[in-house]
Amino acid sequence: EVGFYVMRSSDAHCLISAGAIGTGSSGGHSHCDKLALTLSAGGEEFLVDPGVYVYTASKELRDLFRSTAMHNTVRLAGEEQNRPNPDSPWWGCLEDTRCRCTRWEVSDESIIFEGEHLGYQRLPTPVTHRRTIFLNKSSKLLRVTDVLLAEESPTLPEARWTFMLHPACNVMTDGRRATITHGDVTVTVEASQEGMTVEDTWFAPYYGLRQATKALTLETTTPPVETTF
């Protein structure tokens, strides 16, 4: 009912956020993280939620850590998934996304999630973001496919993908394929398009502490994009 979906195998754990903005529809604790995922493999964290660094100590940092760009999802046209709530600028947001799961199938061999949100229907070119995540338990493969649905539009706004990494991860990429290591565990990432880069960012393991980390990012105007872990 909350909108969290968990994919689990013997050595992988994936959590997906696909519900309402929360806190009585004010968005205090669930904001611009729709269709974002976290991923652990072999007991080590790889894709992480950025966490909460501060509340009232800094409006700028408060907004940064709850922004779309800091979560493992897609940002369009430089806009947030949900607009800030003018009546509650420190704590809440508007429920633009109306995110929901449209498919959830679990079998002995695989798990399939499909969901969508409407946060970018407000753009000049209205867009629905649909994400499908497929986990094959035995082959240790996780496939993330993003489709941006726009009616009768020849062009789409610029899309930016983010995959936030745990600070203990080391990452190398050639633009289309990335290798991520955390301890003795290695995860490879393949994108269906060129252009993956590694950027500096922040991770807050708990309130009041932030650590430098890296993020894999990809920008394009020609979706769909498929990413395989």
Secondary structure as the mmCIF struct_conf table of DSSP 4:
data_model
#
loop_
_struct_conf.conf_type_id
_struct_conf.id
_struct_conf.beg_label_comp_id
_struct_conf.beg_label_asym_id
_struct_conf.beg_label_seq_id
_struct_conf.end_label_comp_id
_struct_conf.end_label_asym_id
_struct_conf.end_label_seq_id
STRN STRN1 PHE A 4 ARG A 8
BEND BEND1 SER A 10 ASP A 11
STRN STRN2 ALA A 12 SER A 17
BEND BEND2 GLY A 19 GLY A 19
TURN_TY1_P TURN_TY1_P1 THR A 23 SER A 26
BEND BEND3 GLY A 28 SER A 30
BEND BEND4 CYS A 32 CYS A 32
TURN_TY1_P TURN_TY1_P2 LYS A 34 LEU A 35
STRN STRN3 LEU A 37 ALA A 41
TURN_TY1_P TURN_TY1_P3 GLY A 42 GLY A 43
STRN STRN4 GLU A 44 LEU A 47
BEND BEND5 TYR A 55 TYR A 55
TURN_TY1_P TURN_TY1_P4 THR A 56 ALA A 57
HELX_RH_AL_P HELX_RH_AL_P1 LYS A 59 PHE A 65
TURN_TY1_P TURN_TY1_P5 ARG A 66 ARG A 66
BEND BEND6 SER A 67 SER A 67
HELX_RH_3T_P HELX_RH_3T_P1 THR A 68 MET A 70
BEND BEND7 HIS A 71 THR A 73
STRN STRN5 VAL A 74 LEU A 76
TURN_TY1_P TURN_TY1_P6 ALA A 77 GLY A 78
BEND BEND8 GLN A 81 ASN A 82
STRN STRN6 PRO A 84 PRO A 84
TURN_TY1_P TURN_TY1_P7 PRO A 86 ASP A 87
TURN_TY1_P TURN_TY1_P8 PRO A 89 TRP A 91
STRN STRN7 CYS A 93 CYS A 93
STRN STRN8 ARG A 100 VAL A 106
BEND BEND9 ASP A 108 GLU A 109
STRN STRN9 SER A 110 HIS A 117
HELX_RH_3T_P HELX_RH_3T_P2 GLY A 119 ARG A 122
BEND BEND10 LEU A 123 THR A 125
STRN STRN10 THR A 128 ASN A 136
TURN_TY1_P TURN_TY1_P9 LYS A 137 LYS A 140
STRN STRN11 LEU A 141 LEU A 149
TURN_TY1_P TURN_TY1_P10 GLU A 151 GLU A 152
BEND BEND11 PRO A 154 PRO A 154
STRN STRN12 ALA A 159 MET A 164
STRN STRN13 LEU A 165 LEU A 165
TURN_TY1_P TURN_TY1_P11 PRO A 167 ALA A 168
STRN STRN14 ASN A 170 THR A 173
BEND BEND12 GLY A 175 ARG A 176
STRN STRN15 ARG A 177 HIS A 182
TURN_TY1_P TURN_TY1_P12 GLY A 183 ASP A 184
STRN STRN16 VAL A 185 ALA A 191
BEND BEND13 SER A 192 GLU A 194
STRN STRN17 THR A 197 TYR A 206
TURN_TY1_P TURN_TY1_P13 TYR A 207 GLY A 208
STRN STRN18 LEU A 209 THR A 220
BEND BEND14 THR A 221 THR A 222
STRN STRN19 VAL A 225 THR A 228
#
